[in-house]
Amino acid sequence: MTKRPVIFFDWDGTLADSMPLCIAEIRLALERMGLPELPEALLTQCNGPTFEESVQVLGISEARAAEYLQERMDAEMTLVRTVQRLFPGVRDMLDSLREVADLAIVSNGLPEYLALSLQVTDLEKAFVRVQGQMPGKTKGEALSIMLAELAPSRAVMVGDRLGDFLAGQQNGLPTVAACYGYGSREEFARADRQASTVDELTTLLKQMLA
């Protein structure tokens, strides 16, 4: 039996409109640590990178890095149920795409965060595989492991940040930028194809897998 194609999606900024959650959880973590508020423009840079990478973005001292990571994880899990949301049209897009391909997630998000997000958004059954951050491995390496396990007939990587496109390209996959997400124009230009809206992304992916 020929295996179906697989569409690999990033989660934050591609399917989940998670910027409000990102900002809220960092603010709560900093408040719990007794640290001063930071400009929102700085907080938005932390939506996409790993929690560890965000330590440097925010200027958290090495001495308090572990405390920040724990506080942010706790804040995220506290807020997911009330703040997490999908981009408009994503649910219909996934339903439509499941007719032509299997769907998977590869994300820098923590596994427990992804599991709760899928529960909250009622998408637990939409994906054949969900891979969160793998300690010590890049997103490209995590994607390579998933490809070996799923062995799809064809595959494509969809995301909104440079790391998503590099992960796909490192594995020989065509890449699509979700330009409604939170990457920059320069990042979007690094993908093989671009989609400005969820509807456009749906049509493009179906064309690519036809």
N, C-alpha and C positions, 0 to 999 in steps of 0.2 A: 504493500500500500504506500503510495507516494505521500510524503509528509506535506502538510500545509505550510505556506509562508508564515513568517512571524514578523510582526511589527513590534519593535522595542521602543517603549516610551520612557522618557524621563518623567518624573512625577511633578515636582514643584516647578511652577512656571510653564508647564506644558499641558498637564491635565488639571492640576490643582492651582487655583488662583490663591497661592499661599503667602503672598507678600504681607497681607494684614496679620496673618498668624506669625510670620517671622518677626515682624516689628514688635508685636505685642509680647511675644515670649522673651525676646532680648530685653525689652524694657522691664519686664517683670523680674528677670534674672538679675539685672543690674540693681534694681530696687532692693531685692532681697539681700544683695551683697553690700548694700550701703554705698554704691558707687553713683557718681553723678549721671544725669541723663546725657545722652549723646544725640547729635543731630540725626534726624530721620534719614537724610541722604547717606549717612554712613551706615545706618542699620540696613538699608536696602541692599547694600553691597554684600550682605551675608546670606541672601536668598539664592542658593545654588551651591556655593562652596560648602565643604564639610564644617562641622562645628569646630574642629581643630584649626582649620584654615581661618575661621572667623575670629579666632583669638588675636591674631596679628592685625586683622582689619580693624578691630575695635581698640587695639592698643592695650589689651588686658595684660597685666604683668605676668611673667612666668610663675611667680610665687602664688598667684591666684588663678592660674589657668585651670587647674583641676576643679577648683570650686566653681568657676564659671561654667565649665562643661556640665557638671552635675546639676547646677541650678537651672541651666537652660534646658536640659533634658526634662527635668521635673516640670518646668514651666510649660514646655511644649505639650507634654502629655496632659497637663491640667486644662490647657486651652483648646486642644484639638476639637473636642466635642461641640464647642460653641462658636469657634472662629473658622474652622476649616471649611472650604467651599471649592466647588469646581468652577472652571470657566463656563459661561453659558454655552450650551450646545454640545458639551463634551460627552454627556451621557448618550445622546442620540448618535453622536459620531462613533462611539465605541460599539453601540448596538449594530450600527450599519457595517462597520469594518469587520466585525466578527463573522459576517457572512462570507468574507473572502480570505480571512487570515486568522491565525491565533494571535493573541495579544499578550505582551509581557512588559514588565516594568523593570528598569535598571536605574537605581537612584543612589544619591549620596545620603539620603535620609536613613535614619536608624530603623532597623527592622520592626521594632515595636511601634514606632511612629507610623510607619506605612500600614501595618496591620490595623491599627486603630483608625487611621484615615480611611481605609477601604471599608471598614465597618460603618463608620459615620456616614460615608457617602453612598453606602449600599452598592459597592462595586466588588465585593469579595469574590464573586463568581465570574467576573469579567476577564480575568487574566489566568493564563496557564502557568505562569511563573512570575514571582515577585522577588526581586533581589535588592535588598538594601545595602548600605555601606558594609564592605568587607574589610575588616581591620588589616592594614598592611598592603592592601591592593588598590590599584587605581580603578576608575570606572571602566577603562578599556580592558583591564584584566578581568574584572567581574563579568563584563560582556562576553569575553572570550570563553569563560567557563560556561556561561549560559548557552552559547552557541554550540559548544561541544555536547552539552546535555540534550538540547532540543533538536539539533541537527536538522534545521528547517530546509525546505527546498529553496527558498529565497528569504531574504530578510532586509529590513530597513531600520535605521535608527532615527528617532524623532526627538528633538529637544529644543531648548531655548538658550543654552549657554555653550561657550566654546568647548568646554569639557565634554559635552554630549557629542559634538561633531567629531572631535578628535577620537573619542572612544569608538565611534562607528567606523571612521576612516582607518584606524589602527587595525580593525578587524575586516577590512575590505568591503564594508557595507556602504550603500548610498545613504546620504544623510539629508534630513529635511529640517529646516528651521521653522519653529512655531513663532512667527514674528509678532504675535500678540502677547508673547511672554515677556520676560524681564531682561533678556540679553540686549546688547547694543547692536547698532547697525553693522559695526565692524565684525562682531561675533556672528551675526546672521549671515554675513557675506561668506563666511568660511564653510557654510553648509553647501551641499550640492544643489539643493532646491530650497525655495522659500515659500511659505504660505502665510498670508496676512491675517486670515480668519480661520475659525474652526471649520466652517463650511468649505473653505478653499482647501484646507488640509485634508478633509475627508475625500474630496474629489481627486486631489493629487495622489494620495496614497492608493486609491482604487486604480487610477491610471497606471501607476508604477507597478502594480501587482497583477495587472490584466494579462 
